[in-house]
Amino acid sequence: MDYGMIGKIEKAKRYAEERDRFHFNSFEITFSGDNNSHKLGFAQGKFRCDCEFFLTHERCGHTMALEILFKGMLEAPVGA
């Protein structure tokens, strides 16, 4: 491995520890729940999930887990 790559790896490790550098604008994932897999997304400051609970409450255990996981890294909701 060349010297330039070693420097890039060290820089990447430092960046990864500085979570405030990252801001998610949008993403889609598959969440493996206890009973089923669910499709989740985040865009324009809002989550979406295909589970029944989310449809009636606009929040669920799946989206709350992502809020915890990505704390400080998600785009603020519009108007917040």
C-alpha positions, -999 to +999 in steps of 0.1 A: +000+000+000+014+034-009+020+063+015-008+084-001-034+056+006-023+053+042-029+090+047-063+087+031-073+058+054-062+077+085-082+107+073-113+086+067-111+071+102-109+106+116-138+118+095-159+087+106-154+097+142-166+133+136-203+125+131-213+162+128-196+162+094-224+140+080-259+152+072-283+128+055-307+145+031-325+114+020-322+076+020-341+043+017-334+012+037-349-022+045-354-027+082-354-063+095-380-062+123-389-090+147-418-102+126-413-087+091-390-066+070-401-030+064-392-004+038-382+029+054-372+062+039-361+097+048-366+127+026-373+164+031-369+161+069-395+133+072-395+096+077-418+071+061-423+034+069-446+008+054-457-006+088-493-003+099-485+017+131-467+044+111-497+048+088-518+060+117-492+076+139-466+090+115-439+075+137-430+039+148-404+019+165-386+015+132-383+052+125-375+060+162-346+035+160-332+054+130-337+087+149-315+073+177-289+058+153-285+089+132-289+115+160-275+148+148-269+136+113-304+141+098-316+171+079-339+191+102-376+190+092-388+219+071-400+247+093-382+235+124 
